[in-house]
């Protein structure tokens, strides 16, 4: 008997999808890092600073991120929120003791200094980079007036070969305070947004799906969930495309509540918990945040998200 006949169709799809079909390629340049597979672009990590006429200077984020058929999924400098940028992670509240030292979300009195981008060795056909990023602000200086780093961020981005209907991208963000009494927090309102945030193109037919089923966005955070799918004709009218964001079960405050928006905004897996209250960032034990992106064809039912999630949290 064919062994695959003993399993349900969705498990068969997942089993077969684990076969690697290609080889991810990596090109690290001084300003950007490019992930590709064959002739297909996958994503770009932005290491150098970008701005609009010297304002809203940003770096340390992913854009563009591409769909499986090569269309750009993410947005940078969108007209409704110029500070939004691709796949990013940042926080409104930054404190050392009682002194507020900037706002990384709004990009006010804050900058990322990407000091290194290095290739990490992998045993499979995936490719991975590890970045070292120093958080700085003109409001936090040494005795000579020079900006002094107050957080060291070490982020790993790992891209897997494309499977028949999806691609996996893992992102791990490690934060270590360089000063005592450091705290970070989200927006100081009932939304409390901050942390890991995709800014992707949205269509009129966009749908949000969690393990509990379809989700209708509200002004306030959506109850916690281990993953959230965003699907619709995001890049082509009538052709369904999607992205699922998986939150690792080891993340502090897991499971995350979600801020979801059907128009003109980002999607946000809220951290900290609650986001409106700043939480300590240790200068001894790093804070580790892990996420997986599943870029896929079709809607949330087109791929075995539950099986992908089980595999993810085993690692």
HELIX and SHEET records of a PDB file:
HELIX    1   1 UNK A    3  UNK A    6  5                                   4    
HELIX    2   2 UNK A    9  UNK A   17  1                                   9    
HELIX    3   3 UNK A  300  UNK A  302  5                                   3    
HELIX    4   4 UNK A  305  UNK A  314  1                                  10    
SHEET    1   A 4 UNK A  24  UNK A  28  0                                        
SHEET    2   A 4 UNK A  32  UNK A  37 -1                                        
SHEET    3   A 4 UNK A  40  UNK A  46 -1                                        
SHEET    4   A 4 UNK A  61  UNK A  65 -1                                        
SHEET    1   B 2 UNK A  50  UNK A  52  0                                        
SHEET    2   B 2 UNK A  55  UNK A  58 -1                                        
SHEET    1   C 2 UNK A  76  UNK A  78  0                                        
SHEET    2   C 2 UNK A  81  UNK A  85 -1                                        
SHEET    1   D 4 UNK A  87  UNK A  90  0                                        
SHEET    2   D 4 UNK A 195  UNK A 198 -1                                        
SHEET    3   D 4 UNK A 267  UNK A 270 -1                                        
SHEET    4   D 4 UNK A 258  UNK A 259 -1                                        
SHEET    1   E 4 UNK A  99  UNK A 100  0                                        
SHEET    2   E 4 UNK A  93  UNK A  96 -1                                        
SHEET    3   E 4 UNK A 182  UNK A 185 -1                                        
SHEET    4   E 4 UNK A 279  UNK A 281 -1                                        
SHEET    1   F 9 UNK A 111  UNK A 120  0                                        
SHEET    2   F 9 UNK A 127  UNK A 136 -1                                        
SHEET    3   F 9 UNK A 151  UNK A 159 -1                                        
SHEET    4   F 9 UNK A 166  UNK A 177 -1                                        
SHEET    5   F 9 UNK A 287  UNK A 297 -1                                        
SHEET    6   F 9 UNK A 239  UNK A 247 -1                                        
SHEET    7   F 9 UNK A 227  UNK A 236 -1                                        
SHEET    8   F 9 UNK A 207  UNK A 210 -1                                        
SHEET    9   F 9 UNK A 213  UNK A 215 -1                                        
END                                                                             
